[in-house]
Amino acid sequence: MNLLLDTQALLWWKEGSRKLGRRARRAIETEATTVRVSAASAWEIAIKVRAGRLKLTEPLDLWMPDRLEREGFLMLSVAVEHAVAVALLPDHHQDPFDRLLIAQARVGGLTIVTSDAAFDDYDVNVLDARA
């Protein structure tokens, strides 16, 4: 399975939150699964931390990307084809970070792990992060 964690699912995994469901956690931690984290999520987290809207248990630069890579996660850069794919998405959802993640998943044939029901409105594979 090839997964792309949305920002909330990434934070739930990192913090060991019970909000991340057993099925989602198992999928993330299975050796046969390739897990990707988008640079867009790093950017979103950095913006929220800087604005005081998100508190982390450890500084962002201590766990991203080094700890994630040690855990076997792959960092997914934002490429031109991802940006172009955003422009082709219907306007169901206006969050620019979510739209970029959806575009990356579509371009890469990835399943997004998310708790956001808005992702269901797009032609993208979704694994409910709460399941």
DSSP file (Angstrom, degrees, kcal/mol; ACC not computed):
  #  RESIDUE AA STRUCTURE BP1 BP2  ACC     N-H-->O    O-->H-N    N-H-->O    O-->H-N    TCO  KAPPA ALPHA  PHI   PSI    X-CA   Y-CA   Z-CA
    1    1 A M              0   0    0      0, 0.0    33,-2.7     0, 0.0     2,-0.6   0.000 360.0 360.0 360.0 140.7    0.0    0.0    0.0
    2    2 A N  E     -a   34   0A   0     31,-0.2   109,-2.7   107,-0.2     2,-0.3  -0.944 360.0-172.8-114.2 112.6    1.2    3.5   -0.8
    3    3 A L  E     -ab  35 111A   0     31,-3.1    33,-2.4    -2,-0.6     2,-0.4  -0.764  21.5-162.9-110.5 150.1    0.1    6.1    1.7
    4    4 A L  E     -ab  36 112A   0    107,-2.6   109,-2.4    -2,-0.3     2,-0.4  -0.987  22.2-142.4-124.4 118.6    0.2    9.9    1.9
    5    5 A L  E     -ab  37 113A   0     31,-2.3    33,-0.5    -2,-0.4   109,-0.1  -0.641  10.2-137.9 -81.1 131.8   -0.5   11.2    5.4
    6    6 A D     >  -     0   0    0    107,-2.3     4,-2.4    -2,-0.4     5,-0.2  -0.415  35.0 -97.8 -77.5 170.3   -2.4   14.4    5.6
    7    7 A T  H  > S+     0   0    0      1,-0.2     4,-2.3     2,-0.2     5,-0.2   0.891 122.1  48.2 -60.5 -44.2   -1.2   16.9    8.1
    8    8 A Q  H  > S+     0   0    0      1,-0.2     4,-2.6     2,-0.2    -1,-0.2   0.920 112.1  49.0 -64.5 -43.6   -3.6   16.0   10.9
    9    9 A A  H  > S+     0   0    0    104,-0.3     4,-2.5     1,-0.2    -1,-0.2   0.893 110.4  52.4 -62.6 -39.1   -3.0   12.2   10.5
   10   10 A L  H  X S+     0   0    0     -4,-2.4     4,-2.9     2,-0.2    -2,-0.2   0.933 110.9  46.5 -60.5 -46.8    0.8   12.9   10.6
   11   11 A L  H  X S+     0   0    0     -4,-2.3     4,-2.5     2,-0.2     6,-0.3   0.901 111.6  51.1 -65.4 -40.6    0.4   14.9   13.9
   12   12 A W  H  X>S+     0   0    0     -4,-2.6     5,-2.3     2,-0.2     4,-0.6   0.921 113.3  45.9 -61.6 -43.0   -1.8   12.2   15.4
   13   13 A W  H ><5S+     0   0    0     -4,-2.5     3,-1.0     3,-0.2    -2,-0.2   0.949 113.7  48.4 -63.5 -48.5    0.8    9.6   14.5
   14   14 A K  H 3<5S+     0   0    0     -4,-2.9    -2,-0.2     1,-0.3    -1,-0.2   0.876 115.8  43.3 -60.8 -40.0    3.7   11.6   15.8
   15   15 A E  H 3<5S-     0   0    0     -4,-2.5    -1,-0.3    -5,-0.2    -2,-0.2   0.494 108.6-121.6 -86.1  -3.5    2.0   12.4   19.1
   16   16 A G  T <<5 +     0   0    0     -3,-1.0    -3,-0.2    -4,-0.6    -4,-0.1   0.810  47.7 180.0  67.9  29.2    0.7    8.9   19.6
   17   17 A S    > < -     0   0    0     -5,-2.3     3,-1.1    -6,-0.3    -1,-0.2  -0.338  36.8-138.5 -68.5 141.6   -2.9   10.2   19.7
   18   18 A R  T 3  S+     0   0    0      1,-0.2    -1,-0.1    -2,-0.1     4,-0.1   0.592  97.2  80.3 -71.8 -10.7   -5.7    7.7   20.2
   19   19 A K  T 3  S+     0   0    0     -7,-0.1     2,-0.7     2,-0.1    -1,-0.2   0.802  74.0  83.7 -66.1 -27.3   -7.6    9.8   17.5
   20   20 A L  S <  S-     0   0    0     -3,-1.1   110,-0.3    -8,-0.2   109,-0.1  -0.696  90.4-127.6 -76.9 115.5   -5.6    7.9   14.9
   21   21 A G     >  -     0   0    0    108,-3.1     4,-2.8    -2,-0.7   110,-0.2  -0.092  11.6-112.7 -66.5 162.3   -7.6    4.7   14.6
   22   22 A R  H  > S+     0   0    0    108,-0.3     4,-2.8     1,-0.2     5,-0.2   0.895 115.9  50.7 -62.3 -42.3   -6.2    1.2   14.8
   23   23 A R  H  > S+     0   0    0    108,-1.2     4,-2.2     2,-0.2    -1,-0.2   0.923 113.6  45.1 -63.5 -43.6   -6.7    0.3   11.2
   24   24 A A  H  > S+     0   0    0    104,-0.2     4,-2.3     2,-0.2    -2,-0.2   0.927 113.9  49.1 -65.5 -44.8   -5.0    3.5   10.1
   25   25 A R  H  X S+     0   0    0     -4,-2.8     4,-2.4     1,-0.2    -2,-0.2   0.911 111.1  50.2 -62.0 -42.5   -2.1    3.0   12.5
   26   26 A R  H  X S+     0   0    0     -4,-2.8     4,-1.1     1,-0.2    -1,-0.2   0.915 109.9  50.5 -61.3 -43.0   -1.7   -0.6   11.4
   27   27 A A  H  < S+     0   0    0     -4,-2.2     3,-0.3     1,-0.2    -1,-0.2   0.904 112.8  46.7 -62.2 -40.9   -1.6    0.5    7.7
   28   28 A I  H  < S+     0   0    0     -4,-2.3    -1,-0.2     1,-0.2    -2,-0.2   0.891 116.4  43.4 -66.8 -40.4    1.1    3.1    8.5
   29   29 A E  H  < S+     0   0    0     -4,-2.4     2,-0.3    -5,-0.2    -1,-0.2   0.493  84.6 112.1 -90.6  -3.8    3.2    0.8   10.6
   30   30 A T    ><  -     0   0    0     -4,-1.1     3,-1.9    -3,-0.3    -4,-0.0  -0.534  68.1-135.3 -71.5 132.1    3.0   -2.3    8.3
   31   31 A E  T 3  S+     0   0    0      1,-0.3    -1,-0.1    -2,-0.3    -4,-0.0   0.812 102.8  59.0 -58.2 -32.5    6.4   -3.0    6.7
   32   32 A A  T 3  S+     0   0    0      2,-0.1     2,-0.4   -30,-0.0    -1,-0.3   0.554  90.2  93.2 -76.2  -5.8    4.9   -3.5    3.3
   33   33 A T    <   -     0   0    0     -3,-1.9     2,-0.6    -6,-0.1   -31,-0.2  -0.713  64.9-149.5 -91.9 136.3    3.5    0.0    3.3
   34   34 A T  E     -a    2   0A   0    -33,-2.7   -31,-3.1    -2,-0.4     2,-0.5  -0.930  18.1-162.1-100.2 122.3    5.3    3.0    1.8
   35   35 A V  E     -a    3   0A   0     -2,-0.6    39,-3.1    37,-0.4     2,-0.4  -0.913   5.2-168.0-111.8 128.6    4.4    6.1    3.7
   36   36 A R  E     -ac   4  74A   0    -33,-2.4   -31,-2.3    -2,-0.5     2,-0.4  -0.882   8.8-161.1-114.8 147.5    4.9    9.6    2.3
   37   37 A V  E     -ac   5  75A   0     37,-2.5    39,-3.0    -2,-0.4     2,-0.2  -0.998  23.1-129.7-124.9 126.8    4.8   13.0    4.0
   38   38 A S  E >>  - c   0  76A   0    -33,-0.5     4,-1.3    -2,-0.4     3,-0.9  -0.452  11.4-130.9 -78.7 145.8    4.4   16.0    1.8
   39   39 A A  H 3> S+     0   0    0     37,-2.7     4,-2.2     1,-0.2     5,-0.1   0.789 110.4  67.4 -58.4 -27.4    6.6   19.1    2.0
   40   40 A A  H 3> S+     0   0    0     36,-0.3     4,-2.5     1,-0.2    -1,-0.2   0.860  96.9  51.8 -62.7 -35.2    3.2   20.9    2.1
   41   41 A S  H <> S+     0   0    0     -3,-0.9     4,-2.7     2,-0.2     5,-0.2   0.897 107.8  51.2 -68.4 -39.7    2.5   19.3    5.5
   42   42 A A  H  X S+     0   0    0     -4,-1.3     4,-2.5     2,-0.2    -2,-0.2   0.923 112.3  47.3 -60.4 -43.0    5.8   20.6    6.8
   43   43 A W  H  X S+     0   0    0     -4,-2.2     4,-2.3     2,-0.2    -2,-0.2   0.919 112.0  49.4 -64.3 -45.0    5.0   24.0    5.5
   44   44 A E  H  X S+     0   0    0     -4,-2.5     4,-2.2     2,-0.2    -2,-0.2   0.918 112.8  47.2 -61.8 -44.4    1.5   23.9    7.1
   45   45 A I  H  X S+     0   0    0     -4,-2.7     4,-2.8     1,-0.2     5,-0.2   0.929 111.1  51.6 -62.8 -45.2    2.8   22.8   10.4
   46   46 A A  H  X S+     0   0    0     -4,-2.5     4,-2.5    -5,-0.2    -2,-0.2   0.903 110.3  48.9 -59.2 -42.8    5.5   25.5   10.4
   47   47 A I  H  X S+     0   0    0     -4,-2.3     4,-2.0     2,-0.2    -1,-0.2   0.923 113.4  46.4 -63.0 -45.1    2.9   28.2    9.6
   48   48 A K  H  <>S+     0   0    0     -4,-2.2     5,-2.3     2,-0.2     6,-1.0   0.881 113.3  48.5 -68.0 -38.5    0.6   27.0   12.4
   49   49 A V  H ><5S+     0   0    0     -4,-2.8     3,-1.3     4,-0.2    -2,-0.2   0.944 112.4  48.6 -64.5 -47.6    3.5   26.8   15.0
   50   50 A R  H 3<5S+     0   0    0     -4,-2.5    -2,-0.2     1,-0.3    -1,-0.2   0.857 111.3  50.1 -61.3 -36.8    4.8   30.2   14.1
   51   51 A A  T 3<5S-     0   0    0     -4,-2.0    -1,-0.3    -5,-0.2    -2,-0.2   0.505 115.0-116.6 -81.0  -4.4    1.3   31.7   14.4
   52   52 A G  T < 5S+     0   0    0     -3,-1.3    -3,-0.2    -4,-0.4    -2,-0.1   0.643  85.7 115.3  79.1  14.2    0.8   30.1   17.8
   53   53 A R  S   <S+     0   0    0     -5,-2.3     2,-0.4    -6,-0.2    -4,-0.2   0.475  73.7  43.2 -93.9  -3.5   -2.1   27.9   16.6
   54   54 A L        -     0   0    0     -6,-1.0     2,-0.5    -5,-0.2    -2,-0.2  -0.983  64.2-161.5-145.7 130.1   -0.2   24.7   17.1
   55   55 A K        -     0   0    0     -2,-0.4     2,-0.3    -3,-0.1    -6,-0.0  -0.944  11.9-159.7-111.2 131.0    2.0   23.5   20.0
   56   56 A L        -     0   0    0     -2,-0.5     4,-0.0     1,-0.1    -2,-0.0  -0.785  23.7-132.3-107.0 153.2    4.4   20.6   19.4
   57   57 A T  S    S+     0   0    0     -2,-0.3    -1,-0.1     1,-0.2    -2,-0.0   0.684  97.0  18.7 -76.6 -17.3    5.9   18.4   22.1
   58   58 A E  S    S-     0   0    0      0, 0.0    -1,-0.2     0, 0.0     5,-0.1  -0.984 102.5 -80.9-146.9 153.6    9.3   18.8   20.4
   59   59 A P    >>  -     0   0    0      0, 0.0     3,-1.8     0, 0.0     4,-0.7  -0.205  38.1-123.1 -57.7 143.1   10.6   21.4   17.9
   60   60 A L  H >> S+     0   0    0      1,-0.3     4,-2.1     2,-0.2     3,-1.2   0.868 109.2  58.3 -54.5 -41.8    9.7   20.8   14.3
   61   61 A D  H 34 S+     0   0    0      1,-0.3    -1,-0.3     2,-0.2     5,-0.2   0.624  99.0  60.9 -70.5 -10.6   13.3   20.7   13.1
   62   62 A L  H <4 S+     0   0    0     -3,-1.8    -1,-0.3     1,-0.1     5,-0.2   0.700 118.6  23.8 -85.7 -20.0   14.1   17.8   15.5
   63   63 A W  H <<>S+     0   0    0     -3,-1.2     5,-1.5    -4,-0.7    -2,-0.2   0.568  99.3  99.3-122.2 -11.3   11.6   15.4   14.0
   64   64 A M  T  <5S-     0   0    0     -4,-2.1    -1,-0.2    -5,-0.2     0, 0.0  -0.979 102.9 -14.2-126.4 121.7   11.0   16.6   10.4
   65   65 A P  T  >5S+     0   0    0      0, 0.0     4,-2.9     0, 0.0     5,-0.3  -0.999 134.2  55.3 -95.3  -9.6   12.5   15.2    8.2
   66   66 A D  H  >5S+     0   0    0     -5,-0.2     4,-2.3     1,-0.2     5,-0.2   0.898 112.1  40.1 -55.2 -53.8   15.2   13.2   10.2
   67   67 A R  H  >5S+     0   0    0     -5,-0.2     4,-1.9     1,-0.2    -1,-0.2   0.908 116.2  51.9 -64.1 -40.2   12.9   11.3   12.6
   68   68 A L  H  4XS+     0   0    0     -5,-1.5     5,-2.6     1,-0.2     4,-0.2   0.916 110.4  48.2 -62.3 -41.7   10.4   10.6    9.9
   69   69 A E  H ><5S+     0   0    0     -4,-2.9     3,-1.3     1,-0.2    -1,-0.2   0.878 108.8  53.6 -66.7 -36.9   13.0    9.3    7.6
   70   70 A R  H 3<5S+     0   0    0     -4,-2.3    -1,-0.2    -5,-0.3    -2,-0.2   0.847 105.3  55.1 -63.7 -32.5   14.4    7.1   10.4
   71   71 A E  T 3<5S-     0   0    0     -4,-1.9    -1,-0.3    -5,-0.2    -2,-0.2   0.527 126.9-104.7 -76.3  -5.3   10.9    5.7   10.8
   72   72 A G  T < 5S+     0   0    0     -3,-1.3   -37,-0.4     1,-0.3    -3,-0.2   0.480  73.2 142.6  95.9   3.6   11.0    4.8    7.1
   73   73 A F      < -     0   0    0     -5,-2.6     2,-0.4    -6,-0.2    -1,-0.3  -0.490  43.8-136.2 -76.1 148.5    8.7    7.6    5.8
   74   74 A L  E     -c   36   0A   0    -39,-3.1   -37,-2.5    -2,-0.2     2,-0.4  -0.883  12.6-129.5-104.9 136.5    9.6    9.2    2.5
   75   75 A M  E     -c   37   0A   0     -2,-0.4     2,-0.7   -39,-0.2   -37,-0.2  -0.719  18.7-149.9 -85.0 132.9    9.4   13.0    2.1
   76   76 A L  E     -c   38   0A   0    -39,-3.0   -37,-2.7    -2,-0.4   -36,-0.3  -0.908   9.5-150.1-108.7 111.5    7.4   14.0   -1.0
   77   77 A S        -     0   0    0     -2,-0.7     2,-0.6   -39,-0.2   -39,-0.0  -0.311  24.5-106.2 -72.4 160.9    8.5   17.3   -2.6
   78   78 A V        -     0   0    0    -40,-0.1     2,-0.2     4,-0.0    -1,-0.1  -0.827  43.8-169.9 -90.0 121.4    6.1   19.6   -4.4
   79   79 A A    >>  -     0   0    0     -2,-0.6     4,-1.8     1,-0.1     3,-0.8  -0.662  36.9-105.4-109.6 164.7    6.6   19.3   -8.1
   80   80 A V  H 3> S+     0   0    0      1,-0.3     4,-2.6    -2,-0.2     5,-0.2   0.887 119.8  57.4 -55.9 -41.3    5.3   21.3  -11.0
   81   81 A E  H 3> S+     0   0    0      1,-0.2     4,-1.9     2,-0.2    -1,-0.3   0.810 104.3  52.9 -64.0 -27.5    2.9   18.5  -12.0
   82   82 A H  H <> S+     0   0    0     -3,-0.8     4,-1.6     2,-0.2    -1,-0.2   0.924 109.3  48.3 -69.3 -44.4    1.4   18.7   -8.5
   83   83 A A  H  X S+     0   0    0     -4,-1.8     4,-1.2     1,-0.2    -2,-0.2   0.909 112.5  48.5 -62.0 -42.5    0.8   22.4   -8.9
   84   84 A V  H  X S+     0   0    0     -4,-2.6     4,-0.8     1,-0.2     3,-0.3   0.903 107.9  55.3 -64.1 -40.8   -0.8   21.9  -12.3
   85   85 A A  H >< S+     0   0    0     -4,-1.9     3,-0.5     1,-0.2     4,-0.5   0.822 100.2  60.4 -63.5 -31.3   -3.0   19.1  -10.9
   86   86 A V  H >< S+     0   0    0     -4,-1.6     3,-1.4     1,-0.2    -1,-0.2   0.912 100.9  54.6 -60.4 -41.9   -4.3   21.5   -8.2
   87   87 A A  H 3< S+     0   0    0     -4,-1.2    -1,-0.2    -3,-0.3    -2,-0.2   0.744 105.4  54.0 -64.6 -22.9   -5.6   23.8  -11.0
   88   88 A L  T << S+     0   0    0     -4,-0.8    -1,-0.3    -3,-0.5    -2,-0.2   0.516  86.4 104.3 -90.5  -5.8   -7.5   20.8  -12.5
   89   89 A L  S <  S-     0   0    0     -3,-1.4    33,-0.0    -4,-0.5    10,-0.0  -0.479  77.8-110.8 -76.2 145.3   -9.4   19.9   -9.3
   90   90 A P        -     0   0    0      0, 0.0     2,-0.9     0, 0.0     3,-0.5  -0.317  34.1-107.7 -65.3 161.2  -13.0   20.8   -8.8
   91   91 A D  S    S+     0   0    0      1,-0.2     3,-0.1     3,-0.0    -2,-0.0  -0.222  77.6 123.7 -89.9  46.1  -13.7   23.6   -6.2
   92   92 A H  S    S+     0   0    0     -2,-0.9     2,-0.4     1,-0.2    -1,-0.2   0.793  78.4  27.0 -72.0 -27.1  -15.2   21.3   -3.5
   93   93 A H        -     0   0    0     -3,-0.5    -1,-0.2     1,-0.1     6,-0.0  -0.998  59.7-162.4-143.4 135.4  -12.7   22.4   -0.9
   94   94 A Q        +     0   0    0     -2,-0.4    -1,-0.1    -3,-0.1     3,-0.0   0.549  52.5 116.0-102.3  -7.7  -10.7   25.7   -0.6
   95   95 A D     >  -     0   0    0      1,-0.2     4,-2.5     2,-0.1     5,-0.2  -0.486  54.9-152.8 -65.6 116.9   -7.9   24.7    1.8
   96   96 A P  H  > S+     0   0    0      0, 0.0     4,-1.9     0, 0.0    -1,-0.2   0.841  91.9  51.4 -64.3 -33.1   -4.8   25.1   -0.3
   97   97 A F  H  > S+     0   0    0      2,-0.2     4,-2.3     1,-0.2     5,-0.2   0.937 112.0  46.1 -68.0 -45.7   -2.8   22.6    1.7
   98   98 A D  H  > S+     0   0    0      1,-0.2     4,-2.6     2,-0.2     5,-0.2   0.910 111.1  52.7 -62.6 -41.8   -5.5   19.9    1.4
   99   99 A R  H  X S+     0   0    0     -4,-2.5     4,-2.3     1,-0.2    -1,-0.2   0.893 109.6  49.2 -61.9 -39.1   -5.9   20.6   -2.4
  100  100 A L  H  X S+     0   0    0     -4,-1.9     4,-2.7     2,-0.2    -1,-0.2   0.913 110.6  49.9 -67.0 -41.5   -2.2   20.2   -2.9
  101  101 A L  H  X S+     0   0    0     -4,-2.3     4,-2.5     2,-0.2    -2,-0.2   0.912 110.7  50.2 -62.2 -41.8   -2.2   16.9   -0.9
  102  102 A I  H  X S+     0   0    0     -4,-2.6     4,-2.5     2,-0.2    -2,-0.2   0.931 111.5  48.4 -61.0 -45.4   -5.2   15.7   -3.0
  103  103 A A  H  X S+     0   0    0     -4,-2.3     4,-2.8     1,-0.2     5,-0.2   0.914 111.1  50.2 -61.8 -43.3   -3.3   16.6   -6.2
  104  104 A Q  H  X S+     0   0    0     -4,-2.7     4,-2.4     1,-0.2     6,-0.2   0.908 111.2  49.1 -62.6 -41.1   -0.2   14.8   -5.0
  105  105 A A  H  X>S+     0   0    0     -4,-2.5     5,-2.2     2,-0.2     4,-1.0   0.911 112.7  47.3 -64.7 -42.0   -2.2   11.7   -4.2
  106  106 A R  H ><5S+     0   0    0     -4,-2.5     3,-0.5     2,-0.2    -2,-0.2   0.939 114.3  45.9 -65.5 -46.2   -3.9   11.7   -7.6
  107  107 A V  H 3<5S+     0   0    0     -4,-2.8    -2,-0.2     1,-0.2    -1,-0.2   0.901 121.2  38.6 -62.7 -41.0   -0.6   12.2   -9.5
  108  108 A G  H 3<5S-     0   0    0     -4,-2.4    -1,-0.2    -5,-0.2    -2,-0.2   0.456 106.3-120.0 -92.2  -1.1    1.2    9.6   -7.5
  109  109 A G  T <<5 +     0   0    0     -4,-1.0     2,-0.2    -3,-0.5    -3,-0.2   0.883  61.5 154.5  64.3  37.7   -1.6    7.0   -7.2
  110  110 A L      < -     0   0    0     -5,-2.2    15,-0.5    -6,-0.2     2,-0.5  -0.641  46.8-126.0-100.7 154.4   -1.4    7.3   -3.4
  111  111 A T  E     -bd   3 125A   0   -109,-2.7  -107,-2.6    -2,-0.2     2,-0.4  -0.879  27.1-136.9 -95.8 127.6   -4.1    6.7   -0.8
  112  112 A I  E     -bd   4 126A   0     13,-2.8    15,-3.1    -2,-0.5     2,-0.7  -0.725   3.8-147.3 -88.5 130.9   -4.5    9.7    1.6
  113  113 A V  E     +bd   5 127A   0   -109,-2.4  -107,-2.3    -2,-0.4  -104,-0.3  -0.882  44.5 139.8 -93.7 112.7   -4.9    9.0    5.3
  114  114 A T  E     - d   0 128A   0     13,-1.8    15,-2.4    -2,-0.7    16,-0.3  -0.980  55.3-150.2-151.7 157.2   -7.2   11.7    6.5
  115  115 A S        +     0   0    0     -2,-0.3     2,-0.7    13,-0.2    13,-0.1   0.324  69.5 110.6-106.3   2.8  -10.1   12.4    8.9
  116  116 A D    >   -     0   0    0      1,-0.2     3,-1.6     2,-0.0     4,-0.3  -0.704  55.0-160.1 -86.3 111.9  -11.4   15.2    6.6
  117  117 A A  G >  S+     0   0    0     -2,-0.7     3,-1.5     1,-0.3     4,-0.3   0.709  84.2  76.4 -64.1 -20.6  -14.6   14.2    4.9
  118  118 A A  G >  S+     0   0    0      1,-0.3     3,-1.4     2,-0.2    -1,-0.3   0.779  82.4  67.4 -62.3 -25.5  -14.1   16.8    2.2
  119  119 A F  G X  S+     0   0    0     -3,-1.6     3,-1.7     1,-0.3    -1,-0.3   0.783  86.1  69.9 -65.4 -25.2  -11.5   14.5    0.6
  120  120 A D  G <  S+     0   0    0     -3,-1.5    -1,-0.3    -4,-0.3    -2,-0.2   0.696  85.9  68.0 -65.4 -18.3  -14.3   12.1   -0.3
  121  121 A D  G <  S+     0   0    0     -3,-1.4     2,-0.3    -4,-0.3    -1,-0.3   0.502  93.8  72.8 -79.2  -3.6  -15.6   14.6   -2.8
  122  122 A Y  S <  S-     0   0    0     -3,-1.7     2,-2.0     2,-0.1   -33,-0.0  -0.736  94.6-106.1-112.0 159.1  -12.6   14.1   -5.0
  123  123 A D  S    S+     0   0    0     -2,-0.3     2,-0.3     2,-0.0    -3,-0.1  -0.559  81.3 112.4 -82.0  75.8  -11.5   11.2   -7.2
  124  124 A V  S    S-     0   0    0     -2,-2.0     2,-0.3    -5,-0.2    -2,-0.1  -0.994  72.8-106.7-148.7 145.1   -8.8   10.0   -4.7
  125  125 A N  E     -d  111   0A   0    -15,-0.5   -13,-2.8    -2,-0.3     2,-0.4  -0.591  40.2-167.1 -75.8 133.1   -8.4    6.9   -2.6
  126  126 A V  E     -d  112   0A   0     -2,-0.3     2,-0.5   -15,-0.2   -13,-0.2  -0.965  19.3-164.2-126.5 137.6   -8.9    7.7    1.1
  127  127 A L  E     -d  113   0A   0    -15,-3.1   -13,-1.8    -2,-0.4     2,-0.3  -0.990  33.9-121.2-115.2 119.8   -8.2    5.8    4.3
  128  128 A D  E >   -d  114   0A   0     -2,-0.5     3,-1.4   -15,-0.2   -13,-0.2  -0.438  14.0-150.5 -64.7 120.1  -10.1    7.2    7.2
  129  129 A A  T 3  S+     0   0    0    -15,-2.4  -108,-3.1    -2,-0.3   -14,-0.2   0.713  95.5  55.4 -65.0 -20.7   -7.5    8.2    9.9
  130  130 A R  T 3         0   0    0    -16,-0.3  -108,-0.3  -110,-0.3    -1,-0.3   0.579 360.0 360.0 -88.2 -10.0  -10.1    7.6   12.6
  131  131 A A    <         0   0    0     -3,-1.4  -108,-1.2  -110,-0.2    -1,-0.2   0.470 360.0 360.0 -81.5 360.0  -10.8    4.0   11.5
